[in-house]
Structure formats: structure tokens, C-alpha cells
Amino acid sequence: MRGLGIDLCDVRRIERALENPRFLERYYTQEERAYLRQRGQAAACSAAAMFAAKEAFLKALGLGIGSVALCDIGVSHEPGGAPAYRLTG
């Protein structure tokens, strides 16, 4: 890692974006989409947290949005709940 990254994401904005299936395909891995389907009413909150985590990851690396496809950055959870990243692509 090069530095620290932090980001926030408006849950209402993600709720609206989730109405378009292409949004999920464009920004989330297959595993993340499966996880979000299981979240029910909490899906928008979880999707917003994942989106923010992806942007924070890029900031920590000193990169901007578009330098790596967000669907190539997977966010998962360790058994204790801590976030973990998995890069693909």
C-alpha cells in the first residue's frame, strides 16, 4: 500500500442505481452480487459500503477511478467482519 484511503457513498444514490442491473455487473464481482442478493433490505447499505471500500482502496494505492475496473476489486468479509480485498482481471 502507498497510503491511506477513505471514502463515503450515499446509500440513496446506490438504491437508485441498483434498479439498473447493469450497475451491478459493471461495478461488482459475481461473488459480491451473490452476497448482495442475500442481504435483502440491507443490500443498498452493503453495496454502498463495498463501493466506498473500492474507491478507498484505489486512493490508498494513489490511483483514481478508472485506472482499475471496480468489478476487478472484490470486497469480502473475514470471519470477524473485517473487510478483505480480492483482485481479479
N, CA, C and O atoms as a DFTB+ gen file, in Angstrom:
356 C
 N C O
     1  1       0.838      -1.176       0.000
     2  2       0.000       0.000       0.000
     3  2       0.883       1.240       0.000
     4  3       1.980       1.251       0.559
     5  1       0.383       2.254      -0.629
     6  2       1.112       3.519      -0.687
     7  2       0.668       4.486       0.389
     8  3       1.475       5.281       0.871
     9  1      -0.593       4.438       0.779
    10  2      -1.098       5.413       1.727
    11  2      -2.412       4.971       2.313
    12  3      -2.732       3.783       2.360
    13  1      -3.160       5.945       2.754
    14  2      -4.473       5.682       3.331
    15  2      -5.553       6.110       2.354
    16  3      -5.356       7.032       1.562
    17  1      -6.666       5.455       2.413
    18  2      -7.795       5.830       1.581
    19  2      -9.068       5.793       2.394
    20  3      -9.264       4.897       3.214
    21  1      -9.922       6.751       2.172
    22  2     -11.216       6.792       2.839
    23  2     -12.239       7.304       1.834
    24  3     -11.923       8.133       0.981
    25  1     -13.451       6.812       1.940
    26  2     -14.481       7.256       1.030
    27  2     -15.846       7.020       1.658
    28  3     -16.015       6.132       2.493
    29  1     -16.804       7.816       1.249
    30  2     -18.195       7.675       1.659
    31  2     -19.044       7.494       0.415
    32  3     -18.664       7.920      -0.676
    33  1     -20.186       6.864       0.583
    34  2     -21.092       6.667      -0.545
    35  2     -22.518       6.843      -0.051
    36  3     -22.902       6.267       0.967
    37  1     -23.297       7.632      -0.762
    38  2     -24.687       7.902      -0.411
    39  2     -25.541       6.667      -0.698
    40  3     -25.640       6.228      -1.844
    41  1     -26.153       6.113       0.341
    42  2     -26.944       4.893       0.199
    43  2     -28.135       5.127      -0.733
    44  3     -28.482       4.243      -1.517
    45  1     -28.759       6.289      -0.662
    46  2     -29.906       6.571      -1.542
    47  2     -29.493       6.549      -3.012
    48  3     -30.245       6.087      -3.871
    49  1     -28.309       7.046      -3.287
    50  2     -27.805       7.023      -4.664
    51  2     -27.622       5.579      -5.140
    52  3     -27.954       5.248      -6.278
    53  1     -27.099       4.738      -4.275
    54  2     -26.897       3.333      -4.623
    55  2     -28.248       2.626      -4.771
    56  3     -28.410       1.789      -5.659
    57  1     -29.218       2.954      -3.910
    58  2     -30.560       2.362      -4.049
    59  2     -31.117       2.608      -5.444
    60  3     -31.661       1.701      -6.075
    61  1     -30.976       3.834      -5.916
    62  2     -31.468       4.166      -7.263
    63  2     -30.661       3.421      -8.326
    64  3     -31.226       2.920      -9.299
    65  1     -29.363       3.349      -8.146
    66  2     -28.505       2.677      -9.127
    67  2     -28.804       1.179      -9.200
    68  3     -28.687       0.575     -10.267
    69  1     -29.190       0.578      -8.074
    70  2     -29.469      -0.860      -8.049
    71  2     -30.692      -1.229      -8.880
    72  3     -30.894      -2.403      -9.191
    73  1     -31.494      -0.261      -9.238
    74  2     -32.647      -0.531     -10.098
    75  2     -32.210      -0.922     -11.508
    76  3     -32.984      -1.513     -12.261
    77  1     -30.985      -0.595     -11.857
    78  2     -30.428      -0.929     -13.167
    79  2     -29.479      -2.121     -12.999
    80  3     -28.427      -1.969     -12.378
    81  1     -29.816      -3.303     -13.533
    82  2     -28.957      -4.480     -13.376
    83  2     -27.539      -4.273     -13.922
    84  3     -26.598      -4.913     -13.453
    85  1     -27.384      -3.399     -14.893
    86  2     -26.037      -3.143     -15.447
    87  2     -25.122      -2.520     -14.404
    88  3     -23.907      -2.711     -14.457
    89  1     -25.679      -1.788     -13.466
    90  2     -24.867      -1.188     -12.412
    91  2     -24.128      -2.276     -11.638
    92  3     -22.924      -2.171     -11.408
    93  1     -24.842      -3.305     -11.242
    94  2     -24.208      -4.405     -10.506
    95  2     -23.142      -5.089     -11.345
    96  3     -22.053      -5.373     -10.846
    97  1     -23.433      -5.357     -12.601
    98  2     -22.473      -6.040     -13.469
    99  2     -21.232      -5.197     -13.711
   100  3     -20.131      -5.729     -13.856
   101  1     -21.407      -3.903     -13.753
   102  2     -20.282      -3.018     -14.065
   103  2     -19.336      -2.809     -12.884
   104  3     -18.128      -2.670     -13.075
   105  1     -19.873      -2.788     -11.678
   106  2     -19.059      -2.388     -10.523
   107  2     -18.817      -3.478      -9.478
   108  3     -18.000      -3.280      -8.579
   109  1     -19.494      -4.607      -9.567
   110  2     -19.388      -5.636      -8.532
   111  2     -19.020      -6.982      -9.131
   112  3     -19.432      -7.315     -10.243
   113  1     -18.242      -7.751      -8.383
   114  2     -17.865      -9.088      -8.823
   115  2     -19.074     -10.019      -8.717
   116  3     -20.081      -9.674      -8.098
   117  1     -18.966     -11.173      -9.314
   118  2     -20.032     -12.163      -9.246
   119  2     -20.303     -12.558      -7.791
   120  3     -21.459     -12.712      -7.397
   121  1     -19.248     -12.720      -6.997
   122  2     -19.408     -13.088      -5.589
   123  2     -20.108     -11.969      -4.813
   124  3     -20.951     -12.237      -3.957
   125  1     -19.762     -10.733      -5.109
   126  2     -20.412      -9.607      -4.436
   127  2     -21.895      -9.537      -4.790
   128  3     -22.730      -9.266      -3.927
   129  1     -22.216      -9.778      -6.049
   130  2     -23.620      -9.743      -6.463
   131  2     -24.413     -10.831      -5.747
   132  3     -25.551     -10.597      -5.339
   133  1     -23.827     -12.016      -5.591
   134  2     -24.494     -13.101      -4.860
   135  2     -24.695     -12.700      -3.392
   136  3     -25.755     -12.949      -2.818
   137  1     -23.688     -12.089      -2.798
   138  2     -23.788     -11.629      -1.412
   139  2     -24.897     -10.586      -1.277
   140  3     -25.680     -10.637      -0.328
   141  1     -24.970      -9.655      -2.203
   142  2     -25.983      -8.602      -2.140
   143  2     -27.394      -9.168      -2.298
   144  3     -28.329      -8.659      -1.680
   145  1     -27.563     -10.203      -3.108
   146  2     -28.878     -10.824      -3.253
   147  2     -29.364     -11.404      -1.921
   148  3     -30.566     -11.440      -1.659
   149  1     -28.442     -11.852      -1.094
   150  2     -28.791     -12.432       0.203
   151  2     -29.077     -11.373       1.263
   152  3     -29.633     -11.691       2.314
   153  1     -28.713     -10.138       1.010
   154  2     -28.819      -9.088       2.027
   155  2     -30.219      -8.510       2.166
   156  3     -30.497      -7.806       3.137
   157  1     -31.101      -8.788       1.224
   158  2     -32.476      -8.307       1.322
   159  2     -32.548      -6.791       1.436
   160  3     -31.994      -6.075       0.601
   161  1     -33.229      -6.301       2.469
   162  2     -33.418      -4.862       2.672
   163  2     -32.093      -4.131       2.887
   164  3     -32.005      -2.929       2.638
   165  1     -31.070      -4.837       3.343
   166  2     -29.771      -4.217       3.624
   167  2     -28.852      -4.184       2.405
   168  3     -27.699      -3.768       2.517
   169  1     -29.346      -4.615       1.247
   170  2     -28.499      -4.698       0.053
   171  2     -27.916      -3.343      -0.333
   172  3     -26.733      -3.256      -0.663
   173  1     -28.713      -2.299      -0.297
   174  2     -28.213      -0.975      -0.702
   175  2     -27.115      -0.500       0.249
   176  3     -26.116       0.067      -0.194
   177  1     -27.289      -0.725       1.543
   178  2     -26.250      -0.326       2.514
   179  2     -24.959      -1.104       2.267
   180  3     -23.869      -0.533       2.284
   181  1     -25.092      -2.399       2.039
   182  2     -23.908      -3.227       1.782
   183  2     -23.234      -2.831       0.474
   184  3     -22.008      -2.756       0.404
   185  1     -24.032      -2.578      -0.565
   186  2     -23.477      -2.181      -1.859
   187  2     -22.759      -0.841      -1.749
   188  3     -21.702      -0.652      -2.352
   189  1     -23.326       0.090      -0.982
   190  2     -22.686       1.389      -0.790
   191  2     -21.365       1.231      -0.044
   192  3     -20.372       1.871      -0.394
   193  1     -21.349       0.390       0.971
   194  2     -20.116       0.161       1.731
   195  2     -19.038      -0.461       0.841
   196  3     -17.873      -0.071       0.916
   197  1     -19.417      -1.415       0.009
   198  2     -18.456      -2.046      -0.899
   199  2     -17.924      -1.042      -1.915
   200  3     -16.726      -1.009      -2.195
   201  1     -18.816      -0.226      -2.462
   202  2     -18.405       0.776      -3.442
   203  2     -17.401       1.741      -2.812
   204  3     -16.373       2.054      -3.412
   205  1     -17.703       2.208      -1.601
   206  2     -16.797       3.118      -0.901
   207  2     -15.462       2.434      -0.601
   208  3     -14.406       3.057      -0.706
   209  1     -15.509       1.161      -0.232
   210  2     -14.272       0.429       0.064
   211  2     -13.397       0.307      -1.180
   212  3     -12.172       0.400      -1.090
   213  1     -14.015       0.102      -2.328
   214  2     -13.257       0.007      -3.579
   215  2     -12.582       1.340      -3.910
   216  3     -11.414       1.374      -4.298
   217  1     -13.326       2.430      -3.754
   218  2     -12.751       3.749      -4.028
   219  2     -11.634       4.065      -3.034
   220  3     -10.609       4.629      -3.417
   221  1     -11.820       3.712      -1.773
   222  2     -10.787       3.945      -0.761
   223  2      -9.524       3.141      -1.081
   224  3      -8.408       3.621      -0.886
   225  1      -9.711       1.920      -1.571
   226  2      -8.583       1.074      -1.953
   227  2      -7.751       1.747      -3.038
   228  3      -6.524       1.797      -2.955
   229  1      -8.440       2.266      -4.062
   230  2      -7.724       2.952      -5.141
   231  2      -7.004       4.191      -4.629
   232  3      -5.878       4.464      -5.044
   233  1      -7.633       4.942      -3.737
   234  2      -6.987       6.123      -3.162
   235  2      -5.730       5.732      -2.383
   236  3      -4.707       6.412      -2.465
   237  1      -5.813       4.637      -1.630
   238  2      -4.656       4.183      -0.856
   239  2      -3.491       3.813      -1.764
   240  3      -2.329       3.966      -1.387
   241  1      -3.801       3.331      -2.953
   242  2      -2.756       2.985      -3.921
   243  2      -2.267       4.192      -4.715
   244  3      -1.314       4.093      -5.488
   245  1      -2.926       5.326      -4.518
   246  2      -2.552       6.525      -5.257
   247  2      -3.102       6.530      -6.667
   248  3      -2.579       7.225      -7.538
   249  1      -4.162       5.757      -6.902
   250  2      -4.785       5.651      -8.217
   251  2      -6.157       6.310      -8.180
   252  3      -6.726       6.515      -7.108
   253  1      -6.673       6.633      -9.327
   254  2      -8.001       7.216      -9.404
   255  2      -8.998       6.248      -9.985
   256  3      -8.648       5.172     -10.468
   257  1     -10.259       6.660      -9.926
   258  2     -11.328       5.868     -10.523
   259  2     -11.052       5.763     -12.024
   260  3     -10.693       6.745     -12.674
   261  1     -11.224       4.580     -12.549
   262  2     -10.986       4.355     -13.970
   263  2      -9.627       3.734     -14.253
   264  3      -9.411       3.177     -15.329
   265  1      -8.705       3.826     -13.293
   266  2      -7.396       3.218     -13.508
   267  2      -7.469       1.700     -13.375
   268  3      -6.671       0.984     -13.981
   269  1      -8.412       1.214     -12.594
   270  2      -8.693      -0.208     -12.435
   271  2     -10.209      -0.338     -12.428
   272  3     -10.890       0.450     -11.771
   273  1     -10.739      -1.300     -13.135
   274  2     -12.187      -1.507     -13.137
   275  2     -12.647      -1.918     -11.746
   276  3     -12.066      -2.817     -11.139
   277  1     -13.688      -1.263     -11.239
   278  2     -14.163      -1.574      -9.891
   279  2     -14.653      -3.009      -9.775
   280  3     -14.629      -3.575      -8.682
   281  1     -15.096      -3.610     -10.870
   282  2     -15.527      -5.012     -10.816
   283  2     -14.332      -5.964     -10.704
   284  3     -14.519      -7.163     -10.497
   285  1     -13.111      -5.446     -10.837
   286  2     -11.905      -6.259     -10.646
   287  2     -11.385      -6.173      -9.216
   288  3     -10.399      -6.824      -8.869
   289  1     -12.050      -5.369      -8.385
   290  2     -11.697      -5.256      -6.970
   291  2     -12.852      -5.859      -6.183
   292  3     -13.924      -5.262      -6.087
   293  1     -12.633      -7.032      -5.626
   294  2     -13.676      -7.687      -4.847
   295  2     -13.516      -7.369      -3.376
   296  3     -12.407      -7.398      -2.842
   297  1     -14.614      -7.069      -2.727
   298  2     -14.619      -6.815      -1.289
   299  2     -15.371      -7.967      -0.628
   300  3     -16.524      -8.245      -0.958
   301  1     -14.706      -8.624       0.302
   302  2     -15.344      -9.705       1.051
   303  2     -15.155      -9.412       2.539
   304  3     -14.623      -8.367       2.915
   305  1     -15.591     -10.335       3.365
   306  2     -15.519     -10.122       4.805
   307  2     -14.817     -11.298       5.473
   308  3     -15.130     -12.458       5.207
   309  1     -13.880     -10.983       6.331
   310  2     -13.214     -12.003       7.131
   311  2     -14.219     -12.526       8.164
   312  3     -15.240     -11.882       8.408
   313  1     -13.945     -13.683       8.772
   314  2     -14.886     -14.230       9.757
   315  2     -15.257     -13.242      10.872
   316  3     -16.385     -13.269      11.365
   317  1     -14.339     -12.387      11.267
   318  2     -14.619     -11.409      12.310
   319  2     -15.335     -10.161      11.799
   320  3     -15.673      -9.272      12.581
   321  1     -15.566     -10.095      10.485
   322  2     -16.271      -8.968       9.895
   323  2     -15.379      -7.950       9.207
   324  3     -15.886      -7.069       8.513
   325  1     -14.074      -8.042       9.375
   326  2     -13.155      -7.101       8.737
   327  2     -13.196      -7.262       7.221
   328  3     -13.293      -8.384       6.724
   329  1     -13.123      -6.152       6.477
   330  2     -13.140      -6.262       5.021
   331  2     -11.816      -6.816       4.490
   332  3     -10.753      -6.617       5.077
   333  1     -11.918      -7.502       3.382
   334  2     -10.734      -8.028       2.700
   335  2     -10.922      -7.785       1.202
   336  3     -12.052      -7.759       0.714
   337  1      -9.833      -7.611       0.483
   338  2      -9.885      -7.343      -0.951
   339  2      -9.380      -8.550      -1.718
   340  3      -8.471      -9.254      -1.277
   341  1      -9.990      -8.778      -2.883
   342  2      -9.512      -9.796      -3.807
   343  2      -9.475      -9.158      -5.185
   344  3     -10.499      -8.704      -5.696
   345  1      -8.296      -9.127      -5.781
   346  2      -8.150      -8.510      -7.109
   347  2      -8.237      -9.579      -8.189
   348  3      -7.704     -10.680      -8.043
   349  1      -8.923      -9.230      -9.279
   350  2      -9.034     -10.119     -10.434
   351  2      -8.736      -9.307     -11.682
   352  3      -8.448      -8.114     -11.594
   353  1      -8.801      -9.935     -12.823
   354  2      -8.645      -9.222     -14.088
   355  2      -7.246      -8.795     -14.384
   356  3      -6.994      -8.185     -15.423
